[in-house]
Amino acid sequence: MATHPEELPDAAQHVHTESLSVRWGDLDAAGHVNNSRFFTYFEQARVGWLEAALDGPLFAESGPVLAEATCDFKQPLTYPATLAIDVYATPPGRSSLKTIYDAALADTGERVATGTAVLVWVQVAKGETVPVPDLGLR
């Protein structure tokens, strides 16, 4: 995409782009994509990145838990459409990191939404925080 989210942290780096098709079932009664679907789109882009960045499956021993999520809706989105979702990530702290999402129409680059998520890495068996694995961000 030609532009970046307005509030992209200086330390954030582009880590992944996910292409997603809007489905008919994503629409609300007004014919627009339901606002909750954007969190699902961001989730799918995040999982695409993590699956590509990690050697093993998520949650085999540890994985990310969503601690905070935001979405800023820029314009209504309708069917049919294909989104390009750019994922950015900041260098992690000990057990958490911030991700930023920029969703735009794939054919025009027109931004439809931006969002963020804070991920906390946890050990599956005990549910305790653990260091974020190497995701190439350090």
DSSP file with accessible surface (Angstrom, degrees, kcal/mol):
  #  RESIDUE AA STRUCTURE BP1 BP2  ACC     N-H-->O    O-->H-N    N-H-->O    O-->H-N    TCO  KAPPA ALPHA  PHI   PSI    X-CA   Y-CA   Z-CA
    1    1 A M              0   0   82      0, 0.0   108,-0.0     0, 0.0   105,-0.0   0.000 360.0 360.0 360.0 151.6    0.0    0.0    0.0
    2    2 A A        +     0   0  102    107,-0.1     2,-0.2     2,-0.0   107,-0.0   0.751 360.0  44.8 -79.0 -25.0    1.2    3.5   -0.7
    3    3 A T        -     0   0   74    106,-0.2     3,-0.0     0, 0.0   106,-0.0  -0.733  69.2-139.8-119.3 168.1    0.3    5.0    2.7
    4    4 A H        -     0   0  107     -2,-0.2     4,-0.0     1,-0.1    -2,-0.0  -0.851  40.3 -80.6-120.4 159.4    0.7    4.0    6.3
    5    5 A P    >   -     0   0   10      0, 0.0     3,-1.2     0, 0.0    -1,-0.1  -0.272  44.5-118.9 -55.7 146.6   -1.7    4.3    9.3
    6    6 A E  T 3  S+     0   0  125      1,-0.3    -2,-0.0    -3,-0.0   108,-0.0   0.833 108.3  42.9 -59.5 -36.4   -1.5    7.8   10.7
    7    7 A E  T 3  S+     0   0  178      2,-0.0    -1,-0.3     0, 0.0     0, 0.0  -0.188  74.4 154.0-110.2  44.7   -0.3    6.8   14.2
    8    8 A L    <   -     0   0   43     -3,-1.2    -4,-0.0     1,-0.1    92,-0.0  -0.580  47.1-119.9 -74.9 120.0    2.3    4.2   13.3
    9    9 A P    >   -     0   0   42      0, 0.0     3,-1.5     0, 0.0    -1,-0.1  -0.297  19.1-119.5 -59.5 147.1    4.9    4.0   16.1
   10   10 A D  T 3  S+     0   0  174      1,-0.3    -2,-0.1    80,-0.0     0, 0.0   0.848 112.6  49.8 -55.3 -39.2    8.4    4.8   15.0
   11   11 A A  T 3  S+     0   0   60     80,-0.1    -1,-0.3     2,-0.1    78,-0.1   0.561  86.6 111.7 -81.0  -7.0    9.7    1.4   16.0
   12   12 A A    <   -     0   0   17     -3,-1.5     2,-0.4    78,-0.1    78,-0.2  -0.393  48.5-165.3 -71.1 142.7    7.0   -0.5   14.1
   13   13 A Q  E     -A   89   0A  81     76,-2.4    76,-2.2    -2,-0.1     2,-0.3  -0.960  27.8-105.3-129.0 148.0    7.9   -2.5   11.1
   14   14 A H  E     +A   88   0A  87     -2,-0.4    74,-0.3    74,-0.2     3,-0.1  -0.551  43.2 165.4 -69.1 128.4    5.8   -4.1    8.3
   15   15 A V  E     -     0   0A  34     72,-2.9     2,-0.3     1,-0.4    73,-0.2   0.584  54.2  -0.2-121.0 -17.4    5.7   -7.8    8.9
   16   16 A H  E     -A   87   0A  37     71,-1.4    71,-3.3     2,-0.0     2,-0.4  -0.972  44.6-148.7-169.9 150.4    2.9   -9.2    6.7
   17   17 A T  E     -A   86   0A  70     -2,-0.3     2,-0.4    69,-0.2    69,-0.2  -1.000  19.2-166.8-128.1 129.8    0.2   -8.5    4.2
   18   18 A E  E     -A   85   0A  38     67,-2.4    67,-3.1    -2,-0.4     2,-0.5  -0.954  10.5-148.5-117.4 133.6   -3.0  -10.6    4.1
   19   19 A S  E     +A   84   0A  83     -2,-0.4     2,-0.4    65,-0.2    65,-0.2  -0.899  23.2 177.6-101.3 125.8   -5.5  -10.6    1.3
   20   20 A L  E     -A   83   0A  29     63,-2.3    63,-3.6    -2,-0.5     2,-0.4  -0.995  22.6-138.0-131.9 137.5   -9.1  -11.3    2.4
   21   21 A S  E     -A   82   0A  80     -2,-0.4     2,-0.3    61,-0.2    61,-0.2  -0.766  24.0-122.1 -92.2 135.3  -12.4  -11.5    0.6
   22   22 A V        -     0   0    6     59,-3.1    59,-0.4    -2,-0.4     2,-0.3  -0.593  31.0-144.7 -71.2 133.1  -15.4   -9.9    2.1
   23   23 A R    >   -     0   0  134     -2,-0.3     3,-2.1     1,-0.1     4,-0.3  -0.729  18.8-120.2-101.0 152.1  -18.1  -12.6    2.4
   24   24 A W  G >  S+     0   0  183     -2,-0.3     3,-1.7     1,-0.3    -1,-0.1   0.895 114.4  59.4 -55.2 -39.4  -21.9  -12.0    2.0
   25   25 A G  G 3  S+     0   0   57      1,-0.3    -1,-0.3     8,-0.0    -3,-0.0   0.579  90.0  72.1 -69.9  -7.8  -22.4  -13.2    5.6
   26   26 A D  G <  S+     0   0    2     -3,-2.1     8,-3.0     7,-0.1    -1,-0.3   0.593  80.6  99.9 -79.6 -11.2  -20.1  -10.4    6.9
   27   27 A L  B <   -F   33   0B  36     -3,-1.7     6,-0.3    -4,-0.3     2,-0.1  -0.424  62.2-144.3 -81.4 151.8  -22.8   -7.8    6.1
   28   28 A D    >   -     0   0   57      4,-3.1     3,-2.0    -2,-0.1    -1,-0.1  -0.356  43.6 -81.9 -97.6-174.8  -25.2   -6.3    8.6
   29   29 A A  T 3  S+     0   0  115      1,-0.3    -2,-0.0     2,-0.1    -1,-0.0   0.765 129.1  57.5 -63.6 -22.4  -28.9   -5.3    7.9
   30   30 A A  T 3  S-     0   0   70      2,-0.2    -1,-0.3     1,-0.0     3,-0.1   0.469 119.2-108.3 -87.2  -1.6  -27.8   -2.0    6.3
   31   31 A G  S <  S+     0   0   30     -3,-2.0    48,-0.4     1,-0.3     2,-0.3   0.611  82.8 115.6  86.1  11.8  -25.7   -3.9    3.7
   32   32 A H  S    S-     0   0   70     46,-0.1    -4,-3.1     1,-0.0    -1,-0.3  -0.794  80.0 -87.9-108.4 157.8  -22.3   -2.9    5.2
   33   33 A V  B     -F   27   0B   9     44,-3.1    -6,-0.3    -2,-0.3    44,-0.2  -0.440  53.7-109.0 -61.8 128.8  -19.7   -5.1    6.8
   34   34 A N    >>  -     0   0   53     -8,-3.0     3,-1.6    -2,-0.2     4,-0.6  -0.364  22.5-122.8 -61.5 138.9  -20.6   -5.5   10.4
   35   35 A N  H >> S+     0   0   95      1,-0.3     3,-1.1     2,-0.2     4,-0.6   0.832 109.3  60.9 -56.7 -33.5  -18.1   -3.7   12.7
   36   36 A S  H >> S+     0   0   58      1,-0.2     4,-1.1     2,-0.2     3,-0.7   0.804  91.7  68.6 -65.9 -25.4  -17.3   -6.8   14.6
   37   37 A R  H <> S+     0   0   81     -3,-1.6     4,-2.6     1,-0.2    -1,-0.2   0.802  87.0  66.2 -64.0 -29.1  -16.0   -8.5   11.4
   38   38 A F  H <X S+     0   0    6     -3,-1.1     4,-2.6    -4,-0.6    -1,-0.2   0.887  98.2  52.8 -63.0 -34.4  -13.0   -6.1   11.2
   39   39 A F  H <X S+     0   0   82     -3,-0.7     4,-2.2    -4,-0.6    -1,-0.2   0.886 109.4  49.6 -66.5 -34.6  -11.7   -7.6   14.4
   40   40 A T  H  X S+     0   0   50     -4,-1.1     4,-2.6     2,-0.2    -2,-0.2   0.902 110.0  50.5 -68.3 -40.8  -12.0  -11.0   12.7
   41   41 A Y  H  X S+     0   0   11     -4,-2.6     4,-2.2     2,-0.2    -2,-0.2   0.933 111.9  47.3 -61.6 -45.5  -10.2   -9.7    9.6
   42   42 A F  H  X S+     0   0    4     -4,-2.6     4,-2.6     1,-0.2    -2,-0.2   0.905 111.2  52.4 -62.8 -40.8   -7.4   -8.3   11.8
   43   43 A E  H  X S+     0   0   96     -4,-2.2     4,-2.9     2,-0.2     5,-0.2   0.929 108.6  49.6 -60.1 -46.3   -7.2  -11.6   13.6
   44   44 A Q  H  X S+     0   0   86     -4,-2.6     4,-2.3     1,-0.2    -1,-0.2   0.909 112.1  48.1 -62.3 -40.1   -6.9  -13.6   10.4
   45   45 A A  H  X S+     0   0    0     -4,-2.2     4,-2.1     2,-0.2    -1,-0.2   0.916 112.3  49.8 -65.0 -41.2   -4.1  -11.2    9.2
   46   46 A R  H  X S+     0   0   24     -4,-2.6     4,-2.8     2,-0.2    -2,-0.2   0.933 111.5  47.6 -63.7 -45.2   -2.3  -11.6   12.6
   47   47 A V  H  X S+     0   0   38     -4,-2.9     4,-2.9     1,-0.2     5,-0.3   0.910 109.0  55.1 -64.8 -39.4   -2.5  -15.4   12.5
   48   48 A G  H  X S+     0   0   10     -4,-2.3     4,-1.5    -5,-0.2    -1,-0.2   0.919 111.4  44.8 -58.1 -43.6   -1.2  -15.4    8.9
   49   49 A W  H  X S+     0   0    9     -4,-2.1     4,-2.3     2,-0.2    -2,-0.2   0.951 114.3  47.3 -64.6 -49.8    1.8  -13.5   10.1
   50   50 A L  H  X S+     0   0    1     -4,-2.8     4,-2.2     1,-0.2    -2,-0.2   0.897 110.1  52.4 -64.6 -38.5    2.4  -15.6   13.2
   51   51 A E  H  < S+     0   0  125     -4,-2.9    -1,-0.2     1,-0.2    -2,-0.2   0.885 113.8  44.5 -63.4 -36.8    2.1  -18.8   11.3
   52   52 A A  H  < S+     0   0   80     -4,-1.5    -2,-0.2    -5,-0.3    -1,-0.2   0.839 116.5  46.4 -74.2 -31.4    4.7  -17.6    8.7
   53   53 A A  H  < S+     0   0   35     -4,-2.3     2,-0.3    -5,-0.1    -2,-0.2   0.753 103.3  69.1 -85.3 -24.9    7.0  -16.2   11.4
   54   54 A L     <  -     0   0   33     -4,-2.2     4,-0.1    -5,-0.2    81,-0.1  -0.696  69.1-142.2-100.7 150.1    7.1  -19.2   13.8
   55   55 A D  S    S+     0   0  178     -2,-0.3    -1,-0.1     2,-0.1    -4,-0.0   0.843  84.2  33.9 -74.8 -35.4    8.6  -22.6   13.2
   56   56 A G  S    S-     0   0   42      1,-0.1    -2,-0.1     0, 0.0     3,-0.1  -0.552  99.7 -70.4-115.5-179.9    5.8  -24.6   15.0
   57   57 A P    >   -     0   0  100      0, 0.0     3,-1.4     0, 0.0     4,-0.3  -0.362  55.3 -98.2 -70.9 149.4    2.1  -24.3   15.4
   58   58 A L  T 3  S+     0   0   41      1,-0.2     5,-0.2     2,-0.1    -7,-0.0  -0.414 106.3  13.7 -62.1 140.6    0.6  -21.6   17.6
   59   59 A F  T 3  S+     0   0   96      3,-1.8    -1,-0.2    63,-0.1     4,-0.2   0.635  81.1 126.0  66.4  18.5   -0.3  -22.8   21.1
   60   60 A A  S <  S-     0   0   69     -3,-1.4    -2,-0.1     2,-0.4     3,-0.1   0.950 107.3 -20.2 -63.6 -46.4    1.7  -26.1   20.9
   61   61 A E  S    S+     0   0  157      1,-0.5    63,-2.7    -4,-0.3    64,-0.4   0.550 139.3   2.1-127.7 -33.9    3.4  -24.9   24.1
   62   62 A S  E     +B  123   0A  39     61,-0.3    -3,-1.8    62,-0.1    -1,-0.5  -0.957  62.3 162.6-150.1 167.2    2.8  -21.1   24.1
   63   63 A G  E     -B  122   0A   0     59,-2.1    59,-2.8    -2,-0.3     2,-0.3  -0.984  39.6 -68.3-174.8 175.3    1.0  -18.5   22.1
   64   64 A P  E     -B  121   0A  18      0, 0.0     2,-0.4     0, 0.0    57,-0.2  -0.570  32.6-163.3 -85.6 139.6   -0.5  -15.0   22.1
   65   65 A V  E     -B  120   0A  67     55,-2.7    55,-2.7    -2,-0.3     2,-0.5  -0.968  28.7-115.1-115.8 136.1   -3.5  -13.9   24.0
   66   66 A L  E     +B  119   0A  87     -2,-0.4    53,-0.2    53,-0.2     3,-0.1  -0.578  36.7 170.8 -74.2 121.6   -5.3  -10.7   23.0
   67   67 A A  E     +     0   0A  66     51,-3.1     2,-0.3    -2,-0.5    -1,-0.2   0.713  68.0   3.2-101.0 -28.3   -5.0   -8.1   25.8
   68   68 A E  E     -B  118   0A 108     50,-1.2    50,-2.2     2,-0.0    -1,-0.4  -0.976  61.0-175.4-158.1 143.6   -6.4   -5.1   24.0
   69   69 A A  E     +B  117   0A  40     -2,-0.3     2,-0.3    48,-0.2    48,-0.2  -0.996   3.0 180.0-146.0 141.1   -7.9   -4.4   20.6
   70   70 A T  E     -B  116   0A  60     46,-2.3    46,-1.3    -2,-0.3     2,-0.3  -0.943   6.6-167.2-134.3 159.1   -9.0   -1.2   18.8
   71   71 A C  E     -B  115   0A  27     -2,-0.3     2,-0.6    44,-0.2    44,-0.3  -0.969   7.4-161.9-147.8 133.1  -10.5   -0.4   15.4
   72   72 A D  E     -B  114   0A  84     42,-3.5    42,-1.9    -2,-0.3     2,-0.5  -0.961  19.5-146.0-114.6 109.9  -11.0    3.0   13.7
   73   73 A F  E     -B  113   0A  88     -2,-0.6    40,-0.3    40,-0.2    39,-0.0  -0.656  18.6-179.7 -81.9 123.8  -13.5    2.7   10.9
   74   74 A K        -     0   0   78     38,-2.5    39,-0.2    -2,-0.5    -1,-0.2   0.791  63.9 -14.7 -94.5 -35.0  -12.7    5.0    8.0
   75   75 A Q  S    S-     0   0   63     37,-1.3    -1,-0.3     0, 0.0     2,-0.0  -0.973  80.3 -79.9-162.7 158.4  -15.6    4.3    5.6
   76   76 A P        -     0   0   91      0, 0.0     2,-0.4     0, 0.0   -44,-0.0  -0.324  40.6-148.5 -63.2 147.6  -18.4    1.7    5.1
   77   77 A L        -     0   0    7    -44,-0.2   -44,-3.1    35,-0.0     2,-0.2  -0.967  17.0-174.8-120.7 133.2  -17.4   -1.5    3.4
   78   78 A T        -     0   0   74     -2,-0.4   -46,-0.1   -46,-0.2   -56,-0.1  -0.740  28.2 -62.1-122.7 171.4  -19.7   -3.4    1.2
   79   79 A Y  S    S+     0   0  108    -48,-0.4     2,-0.1    -2,-0.2   -56,-0.1  -0.777 103.4  39.7 -95.9 142.6  -19.8   -6.7   -0.7
   80   80 A P  S    S+     0   0  105      0, 0.0     2,-0.3     0, 0.0    -2,-0.2   0.628  82.8 125.1 -84.9 154.9  -18.1   -7.7   -3.0
   81   81 A A        -     0   0   20    -59,-0.4   -59,-3.1    -2,-0.1     2,-0.4  -0.961  44.7-142.5-164.9 152.5  -14.6   -6.5   -2.0
   82   82 A T  E     -A   21   0A  56     -2,-0.3    24,-3.1   -61,-0.2    25,-0.4  -0.990  22.3-151.8-120.5 130.9  -11.1   -7.8   -1.4
   83   83 A L  E     -AC  20 105A   0    -63,-3.6   -63,-2.3    -2,-0.4     2,-0.5  -0.799  10.2-154.2-102.5 145.3   -9.1   -6.3    1.4
   84   84 A A  E     -AC  19 104A  23     20,-2.9    20,-2.1    -2,-0.4     2,-0.6  -0.988  18.0-165.3-110.5 117.2   -5.3   -6.0    1.7
   85   85 A I  E     -AC  18 103A   0    -67,-3.1   -67,-2.4    -2,-0.5     2,-0.4  -0.927   4.0-157.0-110.7 112.5   -4.5   -5.9    5.4
   86   86 A D  E     -AC  17 102A   6     16,-2.5    16,-2.1    -2,-0.6     2,-0.5  -0.757   8.8-154.0 -86.6 132.8   -1.0   -4.7    6.2
   87   87 A V  E     -AC  16 101A   0    -71,-3.3   -72,-2.9    -2,-0.4   -71,-1.4  -0.926  12.1-176.2-110.7 131.8    0.3   -5.9    9.6
   88   88 A Y  E     -AC  14 100A   8     12,-2.7    12,-2.5    -2,-0.5     2,-0.3  -0.906   4.1-166.7-120.4 152.0    2.9   -3.9   11.5
   89   89 A A  E     -AC  13  99A   0    -76,-2.2   -76,-2.4    -2,-0.3    10,-0.2  -0.993  13.0-137.7-141.5 148.0    4.5   -4.9   14.8
   90   90 A T        -     0   0   22      8,-2.3   -78,-0.1    -2,-0.3     8,-0.1  -0.650  44.4 -83.8 -95.3 158.6    6.7   -3.2   17.4
   91   91 A P        -     0   0   56      0, 0.0     7,-0.2     0, 0.0    -1,-0.1  -0.363  59.1-110.2 -58.2 139.0    9.7   -4.8   19.0
   92   92 A P        -     0   0   19      0, 0.0     5,-0.2     0, 0.0     2,-0.1  -0.337  17.7-141.6 -74.2 154.9    8.4   -6.9   21.9
   93   93 A G        -     0   0   41      3,-3.1    39,-0.4    -2,-0.0     0, 0.0   0.043  59.3 -65.4 -81.5-151.9    8.8   -6.2   25.6
   94   94 A R  S    S-     0   0  141      1,-0.2    38,-2.0    37,-0.1     3,-0.0   0.974 126.5  -3.1 -65.3 -52.1    9.4   -9.3   27.8
   95   95 A S  S    S+     0   0   22     36,-0.3    26,-3.2    34,-0.1     2,-0.3   0.320 124.6  55.4-126.6   7.3    6.0  -11.0   27.2
   96   96 A S  E     - D   0 120A  44     24,-0.2    -3,-3.1    36,-0.1     2,-0.3  -0.945  47.3-179.3-141.2 161.9    4.0   -8.6   25.0
   97   97 A L  E     - D   0 119A   6     22,-1.8    22,-2.9    -2,-0.3     2,-0.4  -0.976  24.5-121.6-153.4 160.3    4.0   -6.7   21.8
   98   98 A K  E     - D   0 118A  78     -2,-0.3    -8,-2.3    20,-0.2     2,-0.3  -0.884  21.1-163.9-107.6 137.5    1.8   -4.3   19.9
   99   99 A T  E     -CD  89 117A   0     18,-3.2    18,-2.2    -2,-0.4     2,-0.4  -0.907   2.8-157.5-117.8 149.4    0.5   -4.9   16.4
  100  100 A I  E     -CD  88 116A   6    -12,-2.5   -12,-2.7    -2,-0.3     2,-0.4  -0.975   6.0-156.2-128.4 140.8   -1.1   -2.4   14.0
  101  101 A Y  E     -CD  87 115A   0     14,-3.0    14,-2.1    -2,-0.4     2,-0.5  -0.950   9.7-170.7-124.5 138.3   -3.4   -3.1   11.1
  102  102 A D  E     -CD  86 114A   0    -16,-2.1   -16,-2.5    -2,-0.4     2,-0.5  -0.950  11.6-167.9-128.8 105.5   -4.1   -1.1    8.0
  103  103 A A  E     +CD  85 113A   0     10,-3.0     9,-3.0    -2,-0.5    10,-1.7  -0.866  16.2 161.6-101.1 124.6   -7.1   -2.4    5.9
  104  104 A A  E     -CD  84 111A   0    -20,-2.1   -20,-2.9    -2,-0.5     2,-0.3  -0.939  47.9 -89.6-137.6 157.9   -7.6   -1.1    2.4
  105  105 A L  E  >  -C   83   0A  29      5,-2.6     4,-2.8    -2,-0.3   -22,-0.2  -0.525  35.8-139.7 -65.8 129.6   -9.4   -2.1   -0.7
  106  106 A A  T  4 S+     0   0   52    -24,-3.1    -1,-0.2    -2,-0.3   -23,-0.1   0.854  97.0  47.5 -63.9 -34.1   -7.0   -4.2   -2.7
  107  107 A D  T  4 S+     0   0  137    -25,-0.4    -1,-0.2     1,-0.1   -24,-0.1   0.819 128.8  18.5 -81.8 -27.9   -8.0   -2.7   -6.1
  108  108 A T  T  4 S-     0   0   87     -3,-0.1    -2,-0.2     2,-0.1    -1,-0.1   0.601  90.1-126.8-116.7 -17.5   -7.8    1.0   -5.2
  109  109 A G     <  +     0   0   31     -4,-2.8     2,-0.3     1,-0.3  -106,-0.2   0.515  52.9 156.7  78.4   4.8   -5.8    1.2   -2.0
  110  110 A E        -     0   0   95     -5,-0.2    -5,-2.6    -6,-0.1    -1,-0.3  -0.493  44.1-123.2 -68.3 123.2   -8.6    3.1   -0.3
  111  111 A R  E     + D   0 104A  39     -2,-0.3    -7,-0.3    -7,-0.3     3,-0.1  -0.466  34.5 172.2 -70.7 133.8   -8.3    2.7    3.5
  112  112 A V  E     -     0   0A   1     -9,-3.0   -38,-2.5     1,-0.4   -37,-1.3   0.645  63.8  -7.6-112.6 -24.5  -11.4    1.3    5.2
  113  113 A A  E     -BD  73 103A   0    -10,-1.7   -10,-3.0   -40,-0.3    -1,-0.4  -0.971  49.5-157.6-166.8 153.5  -10.1    0.7    8.7
  114  114 A T  E     +BD  72 102A  14    -42,-1.9   -42,-3.5    -2,-0.3     2,-0.3  -0.935  22.6 167.3-129.3 158.0   -7.1    0.8   11.0
  115  115 A G  E     -BD  71 101A   3    -14,-2.1   -14,-3.0    -2,-0.3     2,-0.3  -0.971  21.0-143.8-159.6 173.8   -6.6   -1.0   14.2
  116  116 A T  E     -BD  70 100A  25    -46,-1.3   -46,-2.3    -2,-0.3     2,-0.3  -0.945   8.0-170.1-139.6 160.9   -4.3   -2.2   16.9
  117  117 A A  E     -BD  69  99A   1    -18,-2.2   -18,-3.2    -2,-0.3     2,-0.5  -0.964  14.6-146.7-151.5 139.5   -3.9   -5.2   19.2
  118  118 A V  E     -BD  68  98A  34    -50,-2.2   -51,-3.1    -2,-0.3   -50,-1.2  -0.943  21.2-160.3-104.2 126.1   -1.7   -5.9   22.2
  119  119 A L  E     -BD  66  97A   2    -22,-2.9   -22,-1.8    -2,-0.5     2,-0.5  -0.901   6.9-162.3-109.5 136.8   -0.6   -9.5   22.4
  120  120 A V  E     -BD  65  96A  34    -55,-2.7   -55,-2.7    -2,-0.4     2,-0.4  -0.978  18.9-133.5-117.2 128.0    0.6  -11.2   25.6
  121  121 A W  E     -B   64   0A   2    -26,-3.2     9,-1.9    -2,-0.5     2,-0.3  -0.682  29.4-177.1 -84.9 130.3    2.5  -14.5   25.2
  122  122 A V  E     -BE  63 129A  22    -59,-2.8   -59,-2.1    -2,-0.4     2,-0.4  -0.941  30.5-117.8-129.2 151.2    1.4  -17.2   27.6
  123  123 A Q  E  >  -B   62   0A  57      5,-3.2     4,-2.3    -2,-0.3     5,-0.4  -0.726  26.9-140.0 -84.1 129.0    2.5  -20.7   28.4
  124  124 A V  T  4 S+     0   0   75    -63,-2.7    -1,-0.1    -2,-0.4   -62,-0.1   0.932  92.9  48.5 -60.8 -51.6   -0.5  -23.1   27.6
  125  125 A A  T  4 S+     0   0   88    -64,-0.4    -1,-0.2     1,-0.2   -63,-0.1   0.886 127.8  22.2 -62.4 -39.4   -0.2  -25.5   30.5
  126  126 A K  T  4 S-     0   0  148      2,-0.1    -1,-0.2     3,-0.0    -2,-0.2   0.612  92.0-131.7-104.9 -17.2    0.1  -22.9   33.3
  127  127 A G     <  +     0   0   52     -4,-2.3     2,-0.3     1,-0.3    -3,-0.1   0.704  60.2 138.6  72.5  17.7   -1.4  -19.8   31.7
  128  128 A E        -     0   0  117     -5,-0.4    -5,-3.2     1,-0.1    -1,-0.3  -0.671  60.1 -98.3 -96.6 152.6    1.5  -17.8   32.8
  129  129 A T  B     -E  122   0A  65     -2,-0.3    -7,-0.3    -7,-0.2    -1,-0.1  -0.356  42.5-178.3 -67.9 146.7    3.3  -15.1   30.8
  130  130 A V        -     0   0   35     -9,-1.9    -9,-0.3   -35,-0.2    -1,-0.0  -0.912  38.2 -75.3-136.8 163.1    6.5  -16.2   29.0
  131  131 A P        -     0   0   79      0, 0.0   -36,-0.3     0, 0.0   -37,-0.1  -0.307  53.6-104.2 -60.6 143.9    8.9  -14.3   26.8
  132  132 A V        -     0   0    4    -38,-2.0     3,-0.1   -39,-0.4   -36,-0.1  -0.480  42.2-117.9 -64.6 133.6    7.8  -13.5   23.3
  133  133 A P        -     0   0   40      0, 0.0     2,-0.6     0, 0.0    -1,-0.1  -0.202  43.4 -73.4 -68.5 170.9    9.5  -15.9   20.8
  134  134 A D        +     0   0  118      1,-0.2     0, 0.0     2,-0.1     0, 0.0  -0.520  56.0 163.8 -69.2 112.9   11.8  -14.6   18.1
  135  135 A L        -     0   0   18     -2,-0.6    -1,-0.2    -3,-0.1   -81,-0.1   0.135  64.2 -99.7-113.3  13.7    9.6  -13.0   15.5
  136  136 A G  S    S+     0   0   54      1,-0.0    -2,-0.1   -83,-0.0   -83,-0.0   0.719  96.8 110.1  75.4  23.0   12.4  -11.1   13.8
  137  137 A L              0   0    4    -47,-0.1    -3,-0.1  -125,-0.0    -1,-0.0   0.474 360.0 360.0-107.0  -7.0   11.5   -7.9   15.5
  138  138 A R              0   0  174    -47,-0.1    -4,-0.0   -48,-0.1     0, 0.0  -0.352 360.0 360.0 -83.5 360.0   14.4   -7.4   17.9
